[in-house]
Amino acid sequence: MIILPLTSLGGFITPQSTLYFEAASPQPTCRSSITRTPLRNMSEPDTEEESQKPPTLRSPVAYWSIPGSWHRREHPGWPEWTSQMPENVPSGTVCHVTKGKPVGFSATAHVERLPSGHVVKYPRSNPYSPTEEEYYREDITIEAEIYQRLGDCPYIPRLIDWDPESCCLTMEYFENGDLAKFMKKTTHIPADVRQRWALQAAYAVKELHGADVIHCDMMPRNFMLTAAFDLRLADFAGSSVDGSAPTVAAGPRFSPPVQNSEYRAEKRQDIFALGSLMYFIMVGNEPFAEIPGEDVVMLFKQGVFPNLLDVDCRAVIQGCWDGTLGTAEQVIGSLTALYEDF
C-alpha cells in the first residue's frame, strides 16, 4: 500500500484523513501465441513471506480513486474539491472515477457496490501499459462469457447486466462476503451448514465443468455467501473456457502437486482444489496452513496430506486429493451417500 500526504477515507478523498491507493500486483508481460496468457497468477500471496517479496517484471501502478456522482449525492455538504481530479498526479499513478463504494480486491479490476445495491466489476485502466490494460479487459470479457454461458445456474452469482463497450459486469451483492473472511471471524458454524457448503461447492464445479469451464482458482475467497448462507462460486476472470489457457492459478494448498508443463487447464485441478476447499470448510484452516507453500508442494508430491481422522467426509476429501474421485459427479455422489438428508 502506498500513502500520499493528502486526505482520504477508504481510498476516497475526504476532508479529514489520508489518501491511500493500491499498487497493482506485478504481472508477467509475456503472452502465448493464443489469445490468452498461459498463466498469470493474480491470486493473493500464499504466505506473508511471499507477500513481502519486491515487485518484479514491471513497476507497480498506483490507483487513485475519485468519488463519482453517487458519493456527492450521499454527501451533499462536502467541499467540491473532494470529487475533483487533482491537478498534479504523481508519475505511475492512475486516477479513476468510482461507480460505487469499493467492496472487494482484484489485481485486474475495480469491484464496487452501486447505490442500487448491485456490484460492478470493471477493468483497471493503465495508460502506462496499454497491453496490460487490454489483458484486464480480456479477462473481464471472458468472465462475462462464462456468466452468460451458465445462465441461471443457482451456484454462481446472478448476472444483472453486461456492458461490452465499457467492459463492465453488474452482479448481485452478497452481504455475508466471501467464505474465507466469514470463517475467519465466525467461531461456530453448525455441522449441517458445513455439509451443505461442501455439496454446494461440488455442484458448482459440476455446472462449470458441464459448460466446459475450468475455474483454476478455487480458493475460499472466491466463494461468496448469500443472505441465507448458501455458497456461490465467483470470479471467473482467469478461468479456462473451451480449453483456453487460464490466466490464474490457485495457491499450492489448492493445486495438485504435478502440473502439466504447458499450464493447460485440467478438470482434475478443480477437483483437487475442491478437496482442499472441503477440508477448509470442515476444519477451518487451509491444508498445512502452518507450513510454507513450497514445503506443501513437496509434501503433496510425496503423497502426504493433512490428517483427516476427525473429518466426517474424509474419504471424499482424500479421493479428491489422490484422484480416486475424478469428477464433480463422483464427489456429489459420495457426499450425498454420506449426508442422506440432502
N, C-alpha and C positions, 0 to 999 in steps of 0.2 A: 504494500500500500504506500503510495506517495502522498505527501502532505504539502499543500501550498499555504503560505501565510495570508489566507483570505478567510471568508466566513461561509459556513455551510452546516447543514444538518442532514445526515444520511445521504450525502452525495449532492445535495442541493445547496445553492447559495441562500443563506438566511441572514437576518440582521445580526445575530449574536452567536457565532460559533466558527469552526474551522473547516475549510473545504478539503474534502477527501476525494480522491479519484483513483480508479483502479488502473493498474498496469496490465495490459493484455499478456496472457501467458505466451512464452516463446514457442514458436511452432516451426518445424522444418519447412523450407520453401520448395523442396523438390516435389515434382508431380510425376505420376506414372504416365504411360502412353495412352491410357484410357482416360475417361472424363473425370475421374476422382483420384485424390491422393491415395496411395496404397495404405498408408497408416499415419494418422496424426493423433497422438494421444492427448485429447482435450480433458481427460479426467483430472480431478484434483490430485495433488501429490498423495502417494500411498502412505508415506510416513512423514513425520515432522522433519526428519533429517533431509528427505528428498525435497521438501518444500523450501529449504534454505539454500538449495543449490543456485548459483548465479544463472541469469538468463544466457541462453546460447542461441546461435544461428542468426538472430536478429535482435535489434534493440527493442525494448518494450515500448508500446504506445500507451499513453495515459488518456483516459476518457473523462471529460469534464461535463457533468450533467447540468443542463439549464432547465429549470421548471417550465413546462408548457402552459397552455391556457387553462388546463384543468386545475393547476396549482394556484393560478391567480384567482380563479373563481372560489377556491377554498379559503384563500387568504386575501380578501379584497383590500385590507388595510395595510398590507405590506408595501414597502417602497418599490417603485417601478424598476429600480436597478436590479432587484433580486431575480428578475426574469429576463434580463437582457444579456446578450452576448458580450463578453469582455472585449475591450478594445485591443489589448495586448495578450495574446495567447502564447505561452511558452512553447518552444520548439519540441516536437514529439508529443504534443497534446492535441486531442481531437475533441471539439465541443459538439454536443448534440442536444437537441430539444426533446425532453422526455414526453412520452404519450401518457404516462401514469406513474404511480409510485413503484420504485424498484422492489421486486419481491423474490428475486432469485438470482443466482450467478451462472453465467455461461461464458466460456472463453471466447466464443464467437458471436454472441448475440446479447441484446438487451432484453430483459424479461421484466415486464411492468404490469401492474394492475390498473385497469381503467376505472374511471368513476362508475361505469356501468356494473362493475364487479367482475368482468371478464379479465383474462390475462392476454397480453400481446407479447409476441416474441418476434424480433426483427434483427437483422444482422448489424453488427458493429461496422461503422464506416471506417475507412482507413486510407486517406489520401496519400499517406506516405508509402503505401504499398497497394496499388490497385489490384494486383494479383491476389494478395491476401483477402482483400475485400470481396473479390469475386468468389474465392473459396467459401467465404462465410455465406454469401448469397446462395451458392450452390447447395450447401448443407441444409439451409432452411427450406429451399425448394424441394429437396429430397424428403425432408420431414413432412412437408405438406402433401407430397405424393403418397406417402405412407398413410397419413391420416385419411386421405380420400380413398385409398385402396381398402382400408379396414372398415370404412363406413361407420355403422352404428355398433361396432364391437363394444360390449359392455365392460371390457377390461382395460380400456385405454381412455384418456381424456376425450371429452366431446369437442369436436371441431366446430367452432362458431362461424368462422369466416377465414377466407384466404384471399389476399390481395397480391397477385403475382407481380404487379408493377412496383409496389413498394416493398415487396418480399416480406409481407407482414402476416403472421399467423395470429388468429384470435381463438382462444380456447377457454374452457371453463376453469374456474378458480377452485383450488382445494384449500379450505380454511385450516385443515389439520396438517398441512405441509407435507414434507416428504418423510418416508419411513425411517431414514437414518436419524434425523433430528427428533422425530417423535419418540423413538425408542430410547434415545439418549436422555430425554427429560421425563420419561414415564417410568415410575417404579414398579407398577403392577399391571400386567396385561394378561387377561384370562386365557387359559389353555385353548378354549374353543375359538377365541379370536385368532390366536396364532395358527391354529389348524386351518381356519378359513383363509387366512392370508396365504398360507402355503399352497392351497388349492387354487386360489385366485391367481397367484403368480404363475402356476403351471398352466392354467387356462389361457393366460395372456400370451405365454410363449407358444402354445398350440395355435392360437389365432395368427400370430405373427408368422410362424413357420408355414402355416397353411396358405398364407398370402405371398410366400417366397420372400419374406423379410427376415433378416437375422439382426438382432439388436446390437450385439457386440460390446455393450457396456452395461450389463445388467447388474448394477450395484444398488444398494439400498437407497441412495439419494435420488435414484431415477424412478422410484415407486412412490406415488402420491396416495394420500388418504382422503377419502370423501368425508362428508359430514356424518355419514353412517359408519365410518371407519372401515370402508371397503377399499381394497387395493386397486390401483390403476398404474399400469406401466407407461412411462412417458419418456420424452427426449429421444427422438429418432434421428437427430441431425447427422449423426455419424454412422448410421446403420447401413447394412448392405441390402440392396434391392435387386432381385433377379440376378444374383451373383456378382453384383458390382463390388468394387473394393471398398471396405469400410474405411472411415477416416478417424476412428477412435478405437481404443482397446480398453477392456476392463483392467483393473489393477491385478497384481499377481495372486491375490487371495481369491479372485473370481475368474481366473483363467486356467485352462488345462496346462500342464507343465510342458507339453511338447506342441509347439505351433508349427504350421507349415511355413516354409521359407518364403513364400510369395505373399504372406499376410492375407491369404484368401479366407474369406469368412466361411465358417462351417457351423452347422447347427449344433454340433457337439459342444462348441464353445458356449453357446447359450445354455445347454443342458448342464454343463459343468458349473456355470455361474448360478444356475437355478439351485443346485445342491448347496453352494456356499450361501446363497440368499436364504434358503430354508434353515440352514444352520444359524445364520444371524437372527432369523425370526424366532427360533426356538430357544437359543442360548442367550441372545442379547449382545453378542460380540461377533466380529468378523473372525473367520478361521485364523488361528495362530496370531491373534491381534497383538500379542506382546513380542512378536519376533519380526525383525526387519524383512521387508519384502523379498530381497534376494535370497534370504535363507528359506523363506516359504517356498520359493520356486524349487530349490534343491530338495526340500522335504517331499514336495509333491512328485518330483521326478523319481524319488526313491519309493514312492507308494506309501508315504507316511502322511496320515491325515489326523485331524483332531479327534480326541476321544469322544465317542458318541454313546457311551454306556447309558447315560441318563436321558437321552433324547428319544421320544416315543417313535418318531419317524426315521430312526437311524438307518434302517435298511434302504429307505428311499434316498436319503442324502448320500449314503455310500454308493448306491447304484448310479447316481448322477456323477459322482467323482470317478468311479472306476470304469464307467462305460457300460455296465450291465443294463442300465436303463438308457436307451439311446434316443428316445423320442419323448416329446411332451405328453403324447397319448399314454405311453407306458408309465410315466410319472403320475399322471392323473389316475390311471387305473390302480396303481399301487396305493396312492393316498386315499382313494375312495374306498378301497377294500379295508384300509386301516381305520378310516373315520366313516363308519357306516351311516352316520346320521346325515351326511351330505348327499 
